[in-house]
Amino acid sequence: MAQQARAIRTRRMILESAATVFAERGYERTTIGEILMRAGVTKGALYFHFASKEDLALGVLDAQMLDVPLTPQEVKLQELADQAFLLTHRLQHDALVRASVALALDSGAISVDRAAPFQVWVDQVSEILMVSKARGELLPHVSVTDTAELFSGAFAGVQTMSQIMCDRADLAHRVGVLLQHLVPSICTPALLTRLDLTENRARQLAIEYDTSRRRRDEALADTHS
C-alpha cells in the first residue's frame, strides 16, 4: 500500500510538471528532457507511468475529469449543475486542470486526441440527461444529445471568456447565469423550485470537494507512513 501511495504521488508530480512545461512552451516544442528536469525524476520513473510524450499529454487531458464522484441527488438535473460548479472550482484552484484545458485548445498538439475530453464531458452530461428524461424531469421536446452538446459548448465558451477577461475570477457567477438560462428551457416547471443553480451552491460544493480531496490525500499519507 505504501508503494502504491508513493506511485500515485509520483504520477501526479510528473503530470503537473508536464502540464507546466506544455503551458509554457506548447506541446510540440516540449521535450521529455524538459519534463524530467522540471519533475526531478529519472527517465525510468517517468516511463514507468507514461509510455511517451503523447501518453503524458493524454494524462494531462484526463485531469479535467472529475476525480471525486458526484453525490447523487434526488432531482437528477441537480447533478448537471453540480458537475458544472465543481469543474468551475477546479479550474479556479487546480493548476493541472487549467493546464489540461489549455492543452485541449493548443492547436499545435496535432498528434494528441484533443477531442477526447470534450467527448467525455458530452457523454457525462448525456448520461445525466438520459436519467433525467427517464424520471420525467425534462420537457418532452428535449433532445438529450443536442442538449448535452449545447451545454458542453456553452460551458467551454463561458470559461474561456472568463479566463481572458479576469483569470476566471467570476466563473462561478457566469456558470450560474448559464444554468439559470438553460435549465428552465429543458426542465419540467414543477421541478425548478427544487433546483439550486446559484453561487451559494457552488461554494457549498467547493467545500465538500476540498474536504473529500483532503481526506483522500491524508489517507494516502497515512498509508505511506
C-alpha positions in Angstrom: 0.0 0.0 0.0 2.9 2.4 0.8 4.4 1.7 -2.6 1.0 2.4 -4.3 0.6 5.7 -2.4 4.1 6.7 -3.5 3.4 5.8 -7.1 0.2 7.9 -7.1 2.1 10.9 -5.8 4.9 10.4 -8.3 2.5 10.2 -11.2 0.7 13.3 -10.1 4.0 15.2 -9.8 5.1 14.1 -13.3 1.7 15.2 -14.7 1.9 18.6 -13.0 5.4 19.1 -14.3 4.4 18.1 -17.9 1.4 20.4 -17.7 3.5 23.3 -16.6 6.0 22.8 -19.5 3.3 22.3 -22.0 1.6 25.6 -20.9 5.0 27.4 -21.1 6.3 26.1 -24.4 3.4 24.5 -26.2 3.1 20.8 -26.8 5.2 20.5 -29.9 8.2 22.4 -28.5 8.2 20.5 -25.2 10.7 17.6 -24.8 10.8 14.7 -22.4 14.1 16.0 -21.1 12.5 19.3 -20.0 9.7 17.4 -18.2 12.3 15.3 -16.4 14.2 18.3 -15.3 11.0 20.0 -14.0 9.7 16.9 -12.3 13.1 15.9 -10.8 12.6 12.2 -11.6 14.5 9.7 -13.5 13.7 8.6 -17.1 12.8 5.2 -15.8 10.3 6.6 -13.3 8.6 8.7 -16.0 8.4 5.8 -18.4 7.0 3.5 -15.7 3.9 5.7 -15.7 3.8 7.1 -19.2 5.0 5.5 -22.5 5.6 8.7 -24.4 5.1 12.4 -24.6 1.7 11.8 -26.2 0.7 9.5 -23.4 1.7 12.2 -20.9 -0.4 14.7 -22.8 -3.4 12.3 -22.6 -2.8 12.1 -18.9 -2.9 15.9 -18.6 -6.1 16.0 -20.6 -7.7 13.4 -18.4 -7.2 15.8 -15.4 -10.3 17.6 -16.5 -12.4 14.6 -15.5 -13.9 14.7 -12.0 -11.7 12.9 -9.6 -14.2 12.8 -6.7 -17.6 11.2 -7.5 -20.7 13.4 -7.6 -23.1 13.0 -4.7 -26.3 11.5 -6.1 -29.2 14.0 -6.0 -33.0 13.4 -5.6 -33.5 15.5 -8.7 -31.1 14.2 -11.3 -30.8 17.6 -13.1 -29.2 19.0 -9.9 -26.2 16.8 -10.8 -25.8 18.6 -14.1 -25.4 21.9 -12.2 -23.2 20.3 -9.6 -20.9 18.9 -12.3 -20.5 22.4 -13.8 -19.9 24.1 -10.5 -17.3 21.5 -9.5 -15.4 21.9 -12.7 -15.6 25.7 -12.2 -14.0 25.3 -8.7 -11.2 23.0 -10.1 -10.5 25.4 -13.0 -10.1 28.2 -10.4 -7.9 26.3 -7.9 -6.2 23.4 -9.7 -3.3 24.3 -12.0 -3.3 20.8 -13.6 -6.9 21.2 -14.6 -6.2 24.6 -16.0 -3.3 23.2 -18.0 -5.4 20.4 -19.2 -7.9 22.9 -20.7 -5.1 24.9 -22.2 -3.7 21.7 -23.8 -7.1 20.9 -25.3 -7.1 24.3 -27.0 -3.4 24.0 -28.2 -3.7 23.8 -32.0 -0.1 22.7 -32.2 -0.8 19.5 -30.4 -1.8 17.8 -33.7 -0.7 14.3 -32.6 -2.9 14.3 -29.5 -6.6 13.5 -29.4 -7.7 16.8 -28.1 -11.3 16.0 -28.8 -11.4 13.2 -26.2 -12.0 15.4 -23.1 -14.8 17.2 -24.9 -16.4 13.9 -25.8 -16.1 12.6 -22.3 -17.7 15.7 -21.0 -20.6 15.4 -23.5 -21.0 11.8 -22.6 -21.2 12.6 -18.9 -23.8 15.3 -19.4 -25.7 12.9 -21.7 -25.8 10.3 -19.0 -27.3 12.7 -16.5 -29.8 14.0 -19.1 -30.9 10.4 -20.0 -31.7 9.6 -16.4 -33.4 12.9 -16.0 -35.6 12.2 -19.0 -36.4 8.7 -17.8 -37.5 10.2 -14.5 -39.8 12.7 -16.3 -37.6 15.8 -15.3 -37.2 17.0 -18.9 -39.8 18.6 -21.2 -41.0 16.3 -23.9 -39.3 18.1 -26.8 -35.8 17.9 -25.3 -33.1 16.0 -27.2 -30.5 14.5 -24.9 -27.7 14.6 -27.4 -28.3 18.1 -28.7 -28.7 19.5 -25.2 -25.5 17.8 -23.9 -23.5 19.2 -26.8 -25.0 22.7 -26.4 -24.4 22.8 -22.7 -20.8 21.5 -23.1 -20.0 24.0 -25.8 -21.6 26.8 -23.8 -19.6 26.0 -20.7 -16.4 25.9 -22.8 -17.2 29.3 -24.2 -18.1 30.8 -20.8 -15.0 29.6 -19.1 -12.8 30.8 -22.0 -14.3 34.3 -21.8 -13.9 34.3 -18.0 -10.3 33.3 -18.3 -9.5 36.0 -20.8 -11.3 38.8 -19.0 -10.5 38.1 -15.4 -8.5 34.9 -15.0 -11.7 33.0 -14.2 -12.4 35.1 -11.0 -16.0 35.4 -12.0 -16.5 32.0 -13.4 -18.9 30.7 -10.7 -21.2 33.7 -11.4 -21.0 33.2 -15.2 -21.8 29.4 -14.9 -24.7 30.2 -12.6 -26.1 32.6 -15.2 -25.7 29.9 -17.9 -27.5 27.3 -15.8 -30.3 29.8 -14.9 -30.9 30.4 -18.5 -30.5 26.9 -19.9 -32.1 24.7 -17.3 -35.6 26.3 -17.4 -35.7 25.7 -21.1 -35.4 21.9 -20.6 -36.8 21.2 -17.1 -40.3 20.4 -16.1 -41.6 23.6 -14.5 -42.7 21.9 -11.3 -39.1 20.9 -10.5 -37.5 24.2 -11.0 -38.0 25.4 -7.4 -36.2 22.2 -6.2 -33.0 23.1 -8.1 -30.2 25.2 -6.7 -28.4 26.9 -9.6 -26.8 29.7 -7.5 -23.3 30.7 -6.5 -24.2 29.5 -2.9 -24.5 26.0 -4.3 -21.1 26.4 -6.0 -19.5 27.5 -2.7 -21.1 24.6 -0.8 -19.8 22.0 -3.4 -16.3 23.5 -3.3 -16.1 23.0 0.5 -17.4 19.4 0.2 -15.0 18.7 -2.7 -11.9 20.1 -0.9 -12.8 18.1 2.2 -13.1 14.9 0.2 -9.8 15.5 -1.5 -8.0 16.3 1.8 -9.3 13.2 3.4 -8.2 11.1 0.4 -4.7 12.7 0.5 -4.4 12.2 4.2 -5.3 8.6 3.8 -2.6 8.2 1.2 -0.1 9.9 3.5 -1.1 7.6 6.4 -0.6 4.6 4.2 2.9 5.8 3.2 3.9 6.5 6.8 
